[in-house]
């Protein structure tokens, strides 16, 4: 089965048609900039551009940067606050007339890594973090997702939210060296470990491409691994989630 997967991030909207059986992109990835501040109307125009680009008339899965409950947006950390309370399926209904399924973006990436990437065949508590504009978090316990965890929003020292302290965006904003950022990120991982005691930690997002360079600066109880699917995880996971729901 082929499904269009769309990953809406803080800086970019990425999409491709996915072969669900293999967990692979079967088209080139299409990327456009996320509209400034994630404004609702502008994001909808961007999604329409994605649908037009692929001439797509089949089912669609979308990873969205928010807590998503039954297709409804409940939070807006890195997007326009006007999204809160929006039913995405209804809002995008004018441009996507085929089956549409929406979930939290980090949950989408986790689905992909658990089924086709670094988490495949692993048991126990697996924590995945997508590190980019913010920090998305997801947990699987024995292959069961605990949805909509927002551990990027927990507080570090002096009342600073974790994703404002240790995201890839913060590294760029503060012009931190990779080691300097990694030491910050390690403090965050240690804090999460004190809450969750995961067996494995998977690091995703664009920063995962530099894993071998910053990994020596991390000290955790859990085994830390880079996301195998890198920036394609959100696309693949969104499509995979749609396939699961189509079977219901």
C-alpha positions in Angstrom: 0.0 0.0 0.0 1.2 3.5 -0.9 0.3 6.5 1.3 1.3 10.1 1.3 3.1 11.0 4.4 3.4 14.7 5.5 5.6 15.9 8.4 4.8 19.5 9.5 7.8 20.8 11.4 8.7 24.2 12.9 10.9 25.1 10.0 9.8 22.9 7.1 7.0 20.8 5.8 8.3 17.6 4.3 6.3 15.0 2.3 6.7 11.9 0.1 4.7 8.9 -1.0 5.6 5.9 1.2 5.6 2.2 0.5 4.1 1.0 3.8 5.2 -2.6 3.4 8.9 -1.6 3.2 8.8 1.6 5.2 10.6 3.5 2.4 10.0 6.6 0.3 9.1 5.8 -3.3 9.3 9.4 -4.5 11.7 12.2 -3.9 11.1 14.1 -0.7 9.3 17.4 -1.3 10.0 20.2 1.1 8.7 23.7 1.5 9.3 26.2 4.3 6.8 26.2 7.1 5.0 29.6 7.0 6.2 32.1 9.6 4.7 31.4 13.1 2.8 28.4 11.6 -0.2 30.6 10.7 -3.3 28.4 10.0 -4.3 29.7 6.6 -0.8 29.7 5.3 -0.1 26.2 6.5 -3.3 25.0 4.7 -2.1 26.7 1.5 1.2 24.9 1.9 -0.5 21.5 2.4 -2.5 22.2 -0.8 0.8 22.8 -2.6 2.0 19.4 -1.4 -1.1 17.6 -2.6 -0.9 19.3 -6.0 2.8 18.5 -6.3 2.2 14.8 -5.9 -1.2 14.8 -7.8 -2.3 12.8 -4.9 -5.8 11.2 -4.6 -5.2 8.5 -1.9 -5.0 8.4 1.9 -2.8 10.9 3.8 -1.0 10.7 7.1 0.1 13.9 8.8 2.5 14.4 11.7 1.7 17.7 13.4 3.7 19.6 16.0 1.1 19.5 18.8 -0.7 17.3 21.2 -3.4 15.8 18.9 -6.5 14.1 20.3 -8.8 12.5 17.7 -7.6 14.9 15.1 -8.0 18.0 17.3 -5.1 20.3 18.2 -4.7 20.8 21.9 -1.4 22.7 22.2 0.7 25.2 20.2 4.3 25.5 21.4 5.9 26.3 18.1 2.9 27.2 15.9 0.2 29.9 15.9 -2.0 29.7 19.0 -5.1 29.9 16.8 -4.5 26.3 16.0 -5.7 25.3 19.5 -9.1 23.6 19.2 -8.9 23.1 15.5 -10.0 19.7 14.0 -7.3 19.3 11.4 -9.3 16.8 9.4 -12.1 19.2 9.0 -9.8 22.2 8.4 -7.9 20.4 5.7 -11.1 18.8 4.3 -11.4 21.2 1.4 -8.0 20.2 0.0 -7.8 16.5 1.2 -11.0 14.7 0.3 -9.6 11.2 0.8 -9.0 9.5 4.2 -6.8 11.7 6.5 -5.2 10.7 9.7 -3.3 13.0 12.1 -1.0 12.4 15.0 1.7 14.2 17.0 4.9 14.6 14.9 7.2 12.9 17.4 4.8 10.0 17.7 4.9 9.7 13.9 8.7 9.6 13.9 8.6 7.0 16.7 6.2 4.7 14.8 8.7 4.8 11.9 11.8 4.0 14.0 10.0 1.3 16.0 8.8 -0.5 12.8 11.6 0.2 10.3 14.5 1.8 12.1 16.6 1.7 15.3 13.8 0.6 17.5 12.8 -2.5 15.5 12.6 -5.7 17.5 13.6 -3.9 20.7 11.5 -4.4 23.9 11.1 -2.4 27.1 10.9 1.3 27.5 12.1 3.1 24.4 12.4 6.9 24.4 12.6 8.8 21.1 13.5 12.4 20.8 13.2 14.6 17.7 15.6 17.5 18.0 15.1 20.5 15.8 13.2 23.7 16.2 11.9 22.2 19.5 12.2 18.8 21.1 9.6 16.3 20.4 9.4 13.2 22.6 7.7 9.8 22.3 7.7 6.6 24.4 7.0 3.0 23.4 6.6 0.3 26.0 6.8 -3.2 24.6 5.7 -1.9 21.2 2.8 0.1 22.6 2.9 3.9 22.1 2.0 6.2 25.0 0.8 9.2 22.8 1.3 12.9 23.1 4.1 13.2 25.6 5.5 16.7 25.7 8.7 16.3 27.7 10.3 19.0 25.5 8.2 21.3 27.7 9.5 20.3 31.1 11.6 22.8 33.0 15.3 22.8 33.4 17.2 25.1 35.7 16.1 28.7 36.3 12.6 28.0 34.9 13.9 27.4 31.3 11.8 25.0 29.2 13.9 22.1 28.0 13.5 22.8 24.3 14.6 26.4 24.8 17.7 25.0 26.6 18.8 22.0 24.5 17.1 22.1 21.0 19.1 22.3 17.8 17.6 25.7 17.2 19.0 26.9 20.5 22.4 25.7 19.5 22.2 27.8 16.4 20.7 30.8 18.2 23.4 30.8 20.9 26.2 29.8 18.5 27.2 26.8 20.7 29.8 24.4 19.6 28.7 20.8 19.1 30.3 19.8 22.4 28.8 22.8 24.2 25.4 21.9 22.9 25.9 18.2 23.7 26.7 18.9 27.3 23.5 20.8 27.6 21.6 18.0 25.9 23.2 15.5 28.2 21.8 17.3 31.2 18.4 17.1 29.6 18.8 13.3 29.0 19.8 12.7 32.5 16.7 14.6 33.8 14.5 12.4 31.6 16.2 9.3 32.8 15.5 10.3 36.4 11.8 10.3 35.4 11.4 7.5 33.0 14.3 5.0 33.2 14.2 4.0 29.5 16.1 1.0 28.2 17.0 2.7 24.9 17.1 6.3 23.8 16.8 7.1 20.1 17.9 10.6 18.9 16.2 11.8 15.7 15.9 15.1 13.7 18.6 16.7 11.6 21.1 16.7 14.5 21.2 12.8 14.3 23.4 13.1 11.3 26.1 14.3 13.6 25.6 11.6 16.2 29.1 10.1 16.0 30.5 13.6 16.8 28.4 14.5 19.9 27.8 11.0 21.3 31.1 10.9 23.2 29.8 13.8 25.3 26.7 11.9 26.5 26.7 9.9 29.6 23.4 7.9 30.2 22.4 4.7 31.8 20.3 3.8 28.7 21.9 2.9 25.4 21.7 6.0 23.1 21.3 5.4 19.3 20.8 7.7 16.3 17.5 7.4 14.4 18.2 5.2 11.4 15.6 7.0 9.2 16.8 10.5 10.2 14.6 13.3 8.7 12.4 10.8 6.8 11.1 9.3 10.0 8.2 11.7 10.4 7.0 11.2 6.8 7.2 7.4 7.1 5.6 7.3 10.5 2.7 9.5 9.5 2.0 7.3 6.5 2.3 4.1 8.7 -0.1 5.5 11.2 -2.6 6.2 8.4 -2.3 2.6 7.3 -3.0 1.3 10.8 -6.2 3.3 10.9 -7.3 2.3 7.5 -7.4 -1.3 8.7 -9.8 -0.5 11.6 
